[in-house]
Amino acid sequence: MTPPRFDALLVTCEHATNAVPARFKRAFARRPGVLKTHRGWDPGAAVLARELEHAFGVKAHYGRMTRLLIDLNRREQSPTLCSEFTPHEARTALIETYHRPWREAVLAEARELCRKGLLLHVSCHSFVPAWLGVVREVDIALLYDPRRKLERETALEWQHGLRQTRPGFRVRRNFPYRGVTDGVCTWLRKQLPANRYAGLEIEMNHLFSALPARQWGDIRAAIVAAARANIGVPAGKR
């Protein structure tokens, strides 16, 4: 199998922060601790996105507020677009002034890059190491649509590269989540040609971001190195 060679890279980080705009602070007054949990954000995801920005000379699209107010990785019609913390009267405004413009900006850039060549979109996320008492035996997950040849080959090559770069790394595909559920990648697949667009979510174990700085940095470097060597992501080419 010939490794994919991309012409451009698009990076998004939907759950980059647990920040709460001042006007919504009261909504979390009784349960401020929830913002520090995985419901509030994806720890470590923004750090990886910045690493990709620096390594490949691109500018990522980041979420600017906690997903507990509105989730950029859910479609407008999703029942989980907002949470119990979202004031009902604010939902329409959050969609019109934040969610929709953010997605429109991502789509506009993706369309432009697809016109120029083959585009890889990497959506950065992280996951909790255990769920409902069951430990997840995975370090890094690559989520994609297995029906799309370009995405399937890209995920296989990236997985292979990570295992070579970091022997012993538990790198799995479409686990602990499936790559075809609601999300920005799934949405963009409906807007862009399958022979020009490959959308992958990279999910990292939360434990990484709690490691000593050097170890955590080595892991990010391995992710970048595998992307560069195995799936041909160009540096500084937009």
C-alpha positions in Angstrom: 0.0 0.0 0.0 1.4 3.4 -1.0 1.2 5.9 1.9 -1.1 8.9 1.3 0.7 12.1 0.4 -1.3 15.2 1.3 -1.1 18.7 -0.1 -2.5 20.5 2.9 -3.4 20.1 6.6 -6.4 21.5 8.5 -6.3 21.2 12.3 -9.3 21.7 14.6 -9.7 21.4 18.4 -13.3 21.7 19.3 -13.0 21.0 23.0 -9.9 23.1 23.6 -10.9 24.9 26.8 -13.3 24.9 29.7 -13.6 28.7 29.7 -16.9 30.3 30.6 -17.8 33.7 29.3 -18.7 36.1 32.2 -22.3 36.3 31.3 -22.7 32.5 31.9 -20.8 32.2 35.1 -24.0 32.0 37.2 -25.0 28.8 35.3 -22.1 27.0 37.0 -22.3 28.6 40.4 -23.6 25.5 42.1 -21.4 22.9 40.4 -18.1 24.7 39.3 -16.2 21.4 39.6 -17.9 20.0 36.5 -15.8 22.3 34.4 -12.6 20.5 35.4 -14.0 17.1 34.3 -14.0 15.6 30.8 -17.5 17.0 30.4 -16.0 20.5 30.4 -13.2 20.1 28.0 -10.5 17.7 26.5 -7.3 18.1 28.6 -4.2 18.0 26.4 -6.0 18.4 23.1 -5.1 22.0 22.6 -1.5 21.4 23.4 -1.3 18.8 20.6 -3.1 21.1 18.2 -0.5 23.8 18.9 2.3 21.3 18.3 0.8 20.5 14.9 0.5 24.2 14.2 4.1 24.7 14.9 5.4 21.6 13.1 3.4 22.1 9.9 3.0 25.9 9.7 -0.7 26.0 9.9 -3.2 27.8 12.1 -5.7 25.7 14.0 -9.3 26.4 14.7 -10.0 26.2 18.5 -13.1 26.2 20.6 -13.3 29.3 22.8 -15.6 28.1 25.5 -16.6 25.0 27.4 -18.7 22.5 25.5 -21.1 22.4 28.4 -22.5 25.6 27.0 -22.5 24.4 23.4 -20.6 21.6 21.7 -18.8 22.5 18.4 -18.5 18.8 17.7 -22.3 18.3 17.5 -24.6 19.3 14.7 -27.2 22.0 15.5 -30.0 19.5 15.6 -28.3 17.2 18.1 -30.0 16.6 21.4 -26.6 16.9 23.1 -25.6 20.2 21.4 -26.2 21.9 24.7 -26.2 20.7 28.3 -28.3 21.2 31.4 -26.0 24.2 32.2 -27.0 26.1 29.1 -29.6 28.7 29.7 -32.5 27.9 27.5 -32.9 31.5 26.4 -29.3 31.6 25.2 -29.3 28.6 22.9 -30.3 30.4 19.7 -27.7 33.1 20.3 -25.0 30.6 21.0 -25.7 28.9 17.7 -25.9 32.0 15.7 -23.0 33.9 17.1 -20.5 31.1 18.0 -21.3 27.5 16.8 -22.4 28.3 13.2 -19.7 30.9 12.5 -17.0 28.6 13.8 -18.1 25.8 11.6 -18.6 28.0 8.6 -15.0 29.3 9.0 -13.7 25.7 9.2 -15.7 24.7 6.1 -14.6 27.7 4.1 -10.9 26.8 4.7 -11.5 23.2 4.0 -13.1 23.9 0.7 -10.3 26.2 -0.3 -7.7 23.7 0.6 -9.5 20.9 -1.2 -9.5 22.9 -4.4 -5.7 23.0 -4.2 -5.2 19.3 -3.6 -5.5 16.5 -1.1 -6.5 17.6 2.4 -5.9 15.9 5.7 -8.1 17.2 8.5 -7.0 16.3 12.1 -9.4 17.0 14.9 -7.7 16.8 18.3 -9.4 15.3 21.3 -8.7 13.3 24.5 -10.6 10.6 26.4 -10.8 9.5 30.0 -8.7 6.4 30.9 -11.6 4.5 32.3 -15.3 4.6 31.7 -18.0 3.0 34.0 -15.3 1.3 35.9 -13.7 -0.3 32.8 -10.1 0.6 32.0 -9.6 1.5 28.4 -6.6 -0.4 27.0 -5.6 2.3 24.6 -3.1 5.2 24.5 -3.9 6.8 21.2 -7.0 6.3 19.0 -7.5 7.2 15.4 -11.1 7.6 14.4 -12.3 7.6 10.8 -14.9 6.3 8.4 -13.7 2.8 7.3 -15.8 3.0 4.2 -13.6 5.8 2.9 -10.5 4.4 1.3 -8.3 7.5 1.8 -9.2 7.7 5.5 -8.7 4.0 6.1 -5.3 4.0 4.5 -4.3 7.2 6.4 -5.3 5.7 9.7 -3.4 2.5 9.0 -0.2 4.3 8.1 -0.4 6.7 11.0 -1.0 3.8 13.4 2.0 1.9 11.9 4.2 5.0 12.2 3.3 5.5 15.8 4.0 1.9 16.7 7.4 2.2 15.1 8.2 5.5 16.7 6.9 4.4 20.2 7.2 0.6 20.5 4.7 -0.6 23.0 2.2 2.2 22.3 -1.3 1.0 22.3 -2.6 2.6 19.2 -6.1 1.6 18.1 -8.5 2.5 15.4 -12.1 3.4 16.0 -11.9 2.7 19.7 -13.0 3.7 22.3 -15.3 5.7 19.9 -16.4 5.1 16.3 -15.3 7.6 13.6 -18.7 7.9 12.0 -20.7 9.3 14.9 -21.8 13.0 15.0 -18.8 15.4 14.8 -17.1 17.9 12.7 -15.3 15.3 10.6 -18.6 13.5 9.9 -20.2 16.8 8.9 -17.3 17.8 6.6 -17.5 14.4 4.8 -20.9 15.4 3.6 -19.6 18.7 2.2 -16.4 17.7 0.6 -15.3 15.1 -2.1 -14.1 11.8 -0.7 -11.1 11.8 -3.1 -9.9 15.1 -1.8 -10.8 15.1 1.9 -9.7 12.8 4.7 -11.0 13.6 8.2 -9.4 11.9 11.2 -10.0 12.4 14.9 -6.9 11.7 17.1 -7.9 10.8 20.6 -5.3 10.7 23.4 -5.5 9.3 26.8 -6.0 11.9 29.5 -3.1 10.5 31.5 -0.7 11.9 28.9 -1.3 15.6 29.9 -0.6 14.7 33.5 2.9 13.3 32.8 6.1 15.2 33.4 6.6 17.8 30.7 9.4 16.0 29.0 7.5 12.7 28.7 4.4 14.5 27.5 6.5 16.4 25.0 8.1 13.2 23.7 4.6 11.7 23.0 3.5 14.8 21.0 6.8 14.7 19.1 6.1 11.0 18.2 2.7 11.9 16.9 4.1 14.6 14.7 7.0 12.5 13.5 4.7 9.7 12.5 2.4 12.1 10.6 5.3 13.6 8.7 7.0 10.3 7.9 4.1 8.0 7.3 1.3 10.1 5.8 3.2 12.8 4.1 1.9 15.9 5.8 3.7 18.9 4.2 5.3 21.5 6.4 4.2 25.1 5.9 2.0 24.3 2.9 -1.6 25.6 3.1 
